[in-house]
């Protein structure tokens, strides 16, 4: 069996954003249908720098693939010293029947795409049908991914953008208006952005609460992306008190997501968390039920999302005969 190698430019040519949204929906449904084996991920923090590398593993039983993703970040000296990015990702796909390595692919693009697609899936399930305005709290790469994906599932009339760095705000406005043709209003404050939005996206570094509960108007859908490790936080825990809370994985979000904070403070109990999003997609629990509800989607990101997205890319590569095959294993004569 030969192993397929897919570089970043090849990965980008092999999948559309609508396909990624479908792959993420597949991942969520599989997770809540006993079709996923997904141990907790392992992370290494490399002292004395702030660099880290995480390893995420999953088995999609019906998809027939085992995936392992290694993703790194915070290697600030990389561009100047080693000529590589300060954050990278690599995905390995193994054939679940044999354990053989089927594919090695660049993984950083997939991480961005599937995280953006997760927000879009939550919009379909939890946002008001008449939602038209977004607030983007944070204007980096993931904020852009979220907007590109959400644009595939709803009409966006205006984006209210807030970032602590004025130059980043200005670049975001210029880039989004040029790429997508959506008007971007540079908000005077986070409060001003949140107060005017139907959907609020938080993609900050999660170093502390940036949104207060009193700023959130009825009917708002919040997509919380930045908190994905213990201690990280973007929302005032009081925001959860009267909200309908949906998570990607209850075990992950309770430990590492935005939900960790209201749980710790006793504002929220595990029993009060409405659903994992796969339960809603499977029709086992309702999504939004009234236009006045405040809904929160706490997304920590799951290895199964990498699995289904990378699996789609791998199958597309085989069909389109794209990529490079190489001999990784020594073949054993049959019989």
C-alpha positions, -999 to +999 in steps of 0.1 A: +000+000+000+014+034-010+010+065+011-004+097-004+013+131+003-008+163+000+008+197+003-010+229+014-018+241-021-031+207-030-053+206+001-068+239-008-076+228-043-094+196-030-122+210-009-148+237-010-161+255+021-195+241+016-179+206+017-162+214+049-195+225+065-210+192+054-180+173+068-183+191+102-220+183+103-211+146+096-186+148+125-211+161+150-237+135+140-212+107+142-200+119+176-236+116+190-243+083+172-216+062+189-195+062+157-165+080+172-136+070+193-119+101+205-095+102+235-087+135+251-060+153+233-024+157+246-006+190+247+030+199+254+040+234+266+076+240+257+094+260+284+107+286+287+090+299+255+052+301+251+053+276+223+030+245+224+022+215+203-011+195+206-019+160+193-055+150+186-066+115+177-099+101+164-115+070+148-145+074+126-160+039+127-182+042+097-157+063+078-130+037+081-102+062+089-081+070+120-067+105+121-040+121+141-033+158+139-003+176+153-007+213+156+019+238+170+019+274+178+039+301+195+072+294+179+079+331+174+115+326+162+106+303+134+103+327+104+136+344+110+156+314+124+142+284+106+123+298+076+090+281+086+057+295+101+054+301+139+025+276+139+020+245+118-003+215+114+001+180+100-026+153+097-019+116+093-047+093+081-045+056+088-067+029+072-087+015+101-088-020+086-050-025+084-035+003+105-014+013+075-006+050+069-028+061+040-021+098+038+001+126+051-014+161+046-007+197+056-032+204+084-031+240+094-056+250+066-079+222+077-080+235+113-090+269+102-116+257+077-133+232+101-134+257+130-150+283+107-174+257+095-184+248+131-196+284+135-217+281+104-233+249+115-243+265+148-259+294+129-280+270+110-292+253+142-293+282+166-295+317+150-327+335+143-339+330+107-340+367+102-304+373+115-285+396+092-258+414+112-226+400+128-203+413+155-167+401+151-148+405+184-113+398+171-103+403+135-076+377+129-075+347+106-102+327+124-126+357+125-123+357+087-128+320+084-160+323+105-174+350+083-165+331+051-183+300+064-213+318+078-218+336+046-224+302+030-255+296+052-270+331+056-271+365+041-248+389+060-258+426+056-232+442+079-204+433+102-195+453+133-158+447+140-139+453+172-102+446+179-078+460+205-053+468+177-067+497+155-045+487+125-059+451+126-094+465+125-086+486+095-070+457+076-100+435+084-124+461+070-104+466+038-099+428+033-135+417+040-151+444+019-127+437-010-131+399-008-168+395+002-184+428-005-199+430+030-199+464+047-177+465+078-183+490+105-154+497+129-171+497+163-161+524+189-162+496+215-169+460+220-202+470+237-212+490+206-205+460+183-224+435+205-254+458+209-260+460+172-255+423+162-278+394+157-248+370+159-217+376+180-184+358+172-155+358+197-121+348+183-098+365+208-069+349+227-093+341+255-072+359+282-103+372+301-139+382+297-144+407+269-182+406+267-205+415+296-239+398+300-258+432+301-246+440+266-263+410+249-297+417+236-325+392+234-324+369+203-286+370+200-266+339+190-230+338+204-203+317+188-175+313+214-143+302+197-113+316+217-116+295+249-101+261+242-078+255+272-081+256+309-083+292+321-091+308+288-122+330+288-141+355+266-176+358+281-189+371+314-201+339+331-234+357+338-241+355+301-249+318+306-275+323+333-306+327+310-291+314+278-297+282+259-262+266+260-250+242+233-216+226+232-196+205+207-184+181+234-197+184+269-166+167+284-143+190+266-162+222+271-167+216+308-130+213+312-114+236+286-142+256+269-160+288+277-185+267+298-158+259+324-163+293+341-201+294+347-199+257+358-171+266+383-190+296+397-223+277+400-241+298+375-246+268+353-249+230+360-241+202+336-277+192+336-287+227+325-266+226+293-292+221+266-274+198+242-243+188+223-248+201+188-249+167+172-280+159+192-297+189+176-286+179+141-299+143+147-333+158+158-331+145+193-332+179+209-346+212+195-324+241+183-337+277+187-373+277+198-381+314+201-368+346+186-361+360+221-337+333+232-300+340+237-281+310+224-245+302+230-224+277+211-193+268+229-168+253+204-136+237+216-129+218+184-129+180+181-106+156+165-134+140+146-139+173+127-103+169+114-111+133+106-142+139+085-127+169+067-093+153+060-112+121+049-132+141+023-100+157+010-082+123+008-111+107-012-112+138-035-075+134-041-078+098-051-107+106-074-089+136-090-055+118-090-039+147-072-009+145-048+022+123-047+024+086-037+054+072-020+065+039-005+064+042+033+060+005+042+078-025+030+053-048+014+049-083+029+043-111+003+007-125+005+003-160+015 
